[in-house]
Amino acid sequence: MDNWNLTSVGLVLIGSSITATGTIIAALLLGISIRNAPFLLLTTALLIVMSAILIIYGEQKTNAV
């Protein structure tokens, strides 16, 4: 794992963000009251967008070299 680049960091970030979002939505569907759920969902949505931008930038940087 010594070969980390922007794309691999973005993939890990987007995967964990999607997993966290799914867990929050599943808890809400089961009826568990989460006080900060809207803030958490907004935060994970922003992390997903940022990691997608990071993946695109990393791939362009890798292909340019």
C-alpha positions as CSV (number, residue, x, y, z in Angstrom):
1,M,0.0,0.0,0.0
2,D,2.9,2.3,-0.5
3,N,1.5,3.5,-3.9
4,W,-1.2,5.9,-2.8
5,N,-2.2,8.6,-5.3
6,L,-5.1,11.0,-5.5
7,T,-7.3,8.5,-7.3
8,S,-7.0,5.8,-4.6
9,V,-7.6,8.3,-1.8
10,G,-10.7,9.6,-3.7
11,L,-12.0,6.0,-4.2
12,V,-11.6,5.2,-0.4
13,L,-13.3,8.5,0.5
14,I,-16.2,8.0,-1.9
15,G,-16.7,4.4,-0.8
16,S,-16.8,5.3,2.9
17,S,-19.1,8.3,2.3
18,I,-21.6,6.1,0.4
19,T,-21.5,3.5,3.1
20,A,-22.0,6.1,5.9
21,T,-25.0,7.6,3.9
22,G,-26.5,4.2,3.5
23,T,-26.2,3.5,7.2
24,I,-27.8,6.8,8.2
25,I,-30.7,6.2,5.7
26,A,-31.2,2.7,6.9
27,A,-31.3,3.8,10.5
28,L,-33.9,6.5,9.7
29,L,-36.0,3.9,7.8
30,L,-35.9,1.6,10.9
31,G,-37.3,4.4,13.0
32,I,-34.2,5.4,14.9
33,S,-34.2,9.0,15.7
34,I,-30.9,10.7,14.7
35,R,-30.8,14.3,15.8
36,N,-28.1,15.4,13.3
37,A,-29.2,13.4,10.4
38,P,-29.8,16.2,7.9
39,F,-26.4,17.7,8.7
40,L,-24.7,14.3,8.4
41,L,-26.4,13.6,5.0
42,L,-25.4,17.0,3.7
43,T,-21.8,16.4,4.9
44,T,-21.6,13.0,3.2
45,A,-23.1,14.4,0.0
46,L,-20.4,17.1,0.0
47,L,-17.7,14.5,0.6
48,I,-19.0,12.4,-2.3
49,V,-18.8,15.4,-4.7
50,M,-15.3,16.4,-3.4
51,S,-14.0,12.8,-3.8
52,A,-15.5,12.6,-7.3
53,I,-13.6,15.8,-8.2
54,L,-10.5,14.3,-6.6
55,I,-10.8,11.1,-8.7
56,I,-11.2,13.1,-11.9
57,Y,-8.3,15.4,-11.2
58,G,-6.1,12.4,-10.2
59,E,-6.9,10.5,-13.3
60,Q,-6.1,13.6,-15.5
61,K,-2.9,14.2,-13.7
62,T,-1.9,10.5,-14.1
63,N,-2.7,10.4,-17.8
64,A,-0.9,13.7,-18.5
65,V,2.4,12.3,-17.3
